[in-house]
C-alpha cells in the first residue's frame, strides 16, 4: 500500500469541533508539513480550539470565508498548497430546519468555490479530501443492513441534502476535471471542543447547572458515536493511505438511543432520571438511525480505540474544566433552534424585500456590458 505525504495543507473549518481536533493531531504528527487554516469563525467555531498549535512554526491561521474565491486561490498559490482538507460546513440538523439557506450557501456554494479554486491549480493539488456525513444515506430502520459507500444517497433534512449536493459537485469535478478527490462520510462525533448546541455537550452544560435536559420525542432514536480522537486518527489514515476517487465511511459499531445517552450522563452526574429528563416535541423529521459499514477504512489499518463509557468520562471532565470555553451559551441550550432569538419564520419578516430589479447595465462588469451592447447592435 503506497503512502502519501503532504507538504502543504489548506485546511478549512479548522476552528470548529471535528476540524480543530483533526488539525491539531495532524500538525503535531507532521511537523515538516505546513498547515494553513481558513475559517471565518462563526458562533460554533473558536480559535481557542487550536491553541495547542497556535505558535507552531508549521501552522498559519487565516480568518476568511470559503466562498471568497480570490482568497482561496491566493492561499493555494502563496503557500504552494498540494492538499486541501475541506471540513468547513454548517452542521447542526436542528438549525437547518429553521435557517436552511445558510446551509446551502456554506455547504454547497462554499464547496463549489473550493473545487473551482483547486481546479485552477490542478497541476499542484494532489489531494482534495471532502468531509461529508453519514446522513446523506438517509434514515435506516432497525432491520436495515449497514450502508456501504456505494449505497444511494437519500437525505431527509436540509442539512443532509446540502451535504449530498456538495458531494455531487465533488464527484463531478473528479469525473470532469480528474481532480484527485476523496470523500468521507462519518457517524456522530463527540468529545472536547464541541459547541453546546449538539446533544452531548448540551446535556453536560445543562446538568452542570442543575437543569433538566430536553429529549426530542421519546428519545428512542438511535445514533452511532465516535470519540473525536478516533476520528482524528481516521483522517490521518485516509490522508496518508486513502485512494484517490474513493469514498470512506468513518463509523462506529457502538449504537445507543438518545435517551440512553442522557441516562449515561445522569449516572455520571449521580442525578435522578425523574427530575432531569424533559420530553419535548420532536424535530420536524427525526431519522431513526444511521447505519454505516466502515470496512474500507478498516482495510487501511484504522480501528476504533475509545469506547463510549471512557469517551463520555473524558468529555464530561473536559467540559467541567472548560465551561467558559464558549462564553455565554445559554441561547443554544434550548430544545429547538432559533435565529437571532426568533424562529426562522418570524425572522423572515425582518428581511427587507427588494422592490425592483436594477437595470442590467448597473450590475454587469464594464467588459461584459460592452460585449452585451455590441451583441445588440
N, C-alpha and C positions, 0 to 999 in steps of 0.2 A: 504494500500500500504506500503510494507516494505521499509525501508531506509537503504542505505549502507553508512558507514562512513570509508573512507580510513585512514590508519595510516602512510603510506609512499608511495609517488607517484614518479615514474620515468617519467619525462615529457620531451619528445623530441621536438625539434623545438621551444623552449620557447623564443628564441631571435628574432623570426620572428613576423610578424604583428598579426595574429589571436592568435597564441600561446602565445605571451607575454601578450596580454590583458586578455586572459583566465587565464594564470598562476598567474598574479598579483591579479586578482579577487579572485581566489581560495586560494592563500597563505594568503591573508588578511582576507578572510572569515573563514578559518580553521587554526587558529594559532597553534593548537595542532597537526596538520598533518605535516610531513616532506615532502618537495618538493625538488627533485633533478633534475635540468635542464641539459639535454645533448644537446648541439648544437655546430656545427662546425663553426658557424658564417661566413656564406658566404656573398656576397655583399648585399643581401636583408635582412640580419639579423643584429642586433645591440644590444650590451649588455646594451646600454642606455635604451632599450625598457623595461627592468625590473628594472630600477634603484630605483623604489619605495620600492623594497623588497630586494635589494642587501645586506643590512646589517641585514636583519631579521634573527633571530635565527632558524627559521624553513625552511630556504632556502639555498641551495648549488648549485653553478654553476660549471659544468664540461665542458670544451671545448673538443669536440671529435666528431667522426663520428659514425653514427648509423650502418654503415657497419662493424665496428670493433667489432666482436662478443665477443672477450675476454674482451674488455672494458665494453660492455653492461652487460655481465654476472657478471663481477666484481662489478658493481654498484648495480645490483639486490641483490647480495649476501651481500655486505658490508653494505648496508643501509636497508636490510631486506624489500625490496620493496614488497608491496602487490597489487599495482595498477600501470598500465602503461597507459599513455595518449600519444598517438603517433600522434603528429602534424607535425613532420619534413617531408618536401617534397619540391620538385621543383614544382612551381605552375603556372608560367606565360605561358599562351597558346601561345602567340606570340613567346616566346623563344623556345617553344617545336617544332615549325615549322623549326627552324634553328639548334638547338643543342639537338636533341631528345634523344641521347644516355645517356646524363646526367640524364634525367628524368627516364629512365629505371633503371639506377644504383641506384639512390636515392630512387625512389618511389617503385620499385619492389624489387630489391636486399636488399635495406635498410629495408623494411618491413619484408621480409623473414628472415633477420638476427634477427630482434626484436622478431619475432614469435619463432624462434629456441631457443633464449635465454630464453624467457618466458616458453617454454616447459621444459627446463632443471630445472626450479624452479616451476613447476606446483603446487606443494603442498602449496606454499605460495602466488602465484598470484591469486587474487580474481576477478580482472577486467583487461581486455585489451581493451581499447577504441581506435578504429582506426578512424582517421579523413579522410573522403573521400570528394567527391564533387557531386553536382547535375549533373555535366557534364557527369557522367558515363551513364546517361539515354539517352544521345544523344539529338539531336535537336527536339524541339517541334514546331508545327505550330500554327497559330493564333486560330485554332479551336480545338486543342487537349485538352483533359481533363488533369487535373493535374496528374503528375506521383506519384503514391503511392509507398511505399517501396518494394512491390512485383513486380513492373514493370521490364521488361527485360532491361539489360544494352546494349547500342548500341553507344559506344563512337565514335566521329567523328574526333578527333585530337590526336596527340601523347601524349599530357598531359593527356587527359581524358582516353586514352587507358592504360596508365601506372597506373593510379589510379584504373581502373577497374581490371587490372591484380593483383594489390595489394589486392583488396577486395576479389578476388577469393582465394588467398592464405589465407587470414584471415578466410574466410568461411571454407576452407578445414581443417584448424587447429582446428576449432570448431567441425567439424564432426569427424576428425580422432583422435584427442587427447583430445576432450572435453575441450579445452581452453575456459575460460569464456570471450568471446569476445562480444563487442558491436560496431556497425559501424554507423557512422554519415555521412550524405550527405547534404551539405549546399549550399545555394544560394550565390550570390556575397556579399562580406562584405566590408564595408568602415569605415573610421574613423581615429583617430590618430595613428601614428607609421607605417603606411603602406608605403612600398618602392615605390618611384615615378615612377616605370615602369608601375604601374596599372593606370587605366583610371582617376579616380577622383583626386588622388594626383598629377598625371602628369599634368592634366589641371590646377590645383591650382598653381603649380610651374610655369608653362608657363605664366599664366595670371598675376601672381605676378611680372613677368619680362617684362610684356607688350608685350608678344609674342603670335601669333595665335596658336590655338590648332588643331592638326591633327585628323580628323574624318574619320574612315575607311568606305569606300563605301559611301552610302547615309546617314549613321547614323541611319537607321531605325531599326536595330537590337535591340531587347528588352531584358532587364535584370531586375531581381528582386533583390533589395538591402536590406541588414540588417545592421543597425549600430552595431558596434563591441561590445558595452556593452550589447546589447540584445543577441548577440551570446555567450558572456561570461556567461550570466545567463542561457542560454540554456545548455551549457556544465555542469554547476553546477547542473542543474536539471537532466541531463542524468547520471551524475556521482552518484548522491545520490538516484535517483529513477528509473533509466533505468533498463530494464530487460535483463539479460544475454541472448545472442543469437539473440537479436532483432537489427533491423536497424531503425534509426530515421532520417527523413528529418528535416532540420532546414531551414525553408523558410519564406518568406515574402509574404503578399497579395498585396504589392505595386510593380507595374511594370512600367518601364519607358524606352523610347528609349535612345540610346546613345546620339543622338542629343539633346534630351530634358535635359539630364544630363548637357551637355555643356551649353545649354541656361539658365538653372537654375543657373549655376556658373557665367555666364556672367551678369546675373541680380544681383547677389551678389556683383560682382565687378563693377557694373554700366558701363559695356563696350558694344559697339555695335556689333551685330552679323556679319555684313558685313565685319568687319575688323579683327575678331578674330576666325572665323571658316574657316579651311583649309581642303578641301576634298582631301583625298589621296586614293591610291589603297587599296582595301580590303585585309583581311587576305587570306591565301591560301584557307581556308574554314571557314566561319564565321556563327556559329549556329544562327538561327533566334531568338530563345528564349529557356529558361529552365523553366519548369513549374512544381512545386512540391507541394505535399499535406503534410502538417505538422500536420495532425490530431493526430497522435500517440504521438508527442511531446506535443501538446496542452493538451492531456489527462493526461500527467504527471504534469500539472499545469503551463506550460510556456505560455507566450503570448508576442507579440511584444509591446514595450512601446515607442520607439523613432521613430517618423515619419520622412520622408525623408527631409522635409523642415528644421526641427530642427537639424537633423543629419548633413546636409550639412553646416549649420551655425557653428556648433561645430567643424566640420572637418576643415573648412576654417580657423577658429580662431586659431586652434592648429597649422596648418602648417605655417601661417603667423608669429606666435610667435616662430616657431622652424624650420625655413628654413635651418639652418645649421646642423640639426639633422643627416642627412645622408652624410654630406660633399658635395663634388662635384658630382652632379647627372646629369650634362649636357649630359652625354653619354647615358642616358636612357630616355631622353625627346624627342627622335626621334619617328617617326611614326612606324617604324618597327625594330625588334631586330637585334643586331649584336653580334658576338662572338669575343672578344678582338679586337674590331674596324673593323672587317670584317664580311661579310655574311658568314654563316657556310660553304657553298660550296667552298668559297675561302680559308677559314681557314684550310680545309682538306688538301690542298696542302702543308701545313707546318708540317703535321704529318708524322714522319718517318715511312717507311714501313719496317717491318721485312722481311729480305730476305730469312732466313732459320729457320727451327724449330729445337731447341736444342734436342739432344738425350734424350729419356725418363729418363735415369738414372741421368741426371743432374738436373731434375726438381722434381723428386719424393723424398719424405722424406726417410730417411735411412730405417726405418722399412718397409715401403711399397715397397721399391726397393728390400729388402731382400725377401719379400714374392713373388715378381714378378720373381726373379731369381730362387727361389725354385720351383715355379709352372712350370717353363720352363724346369726343369731337369727331 
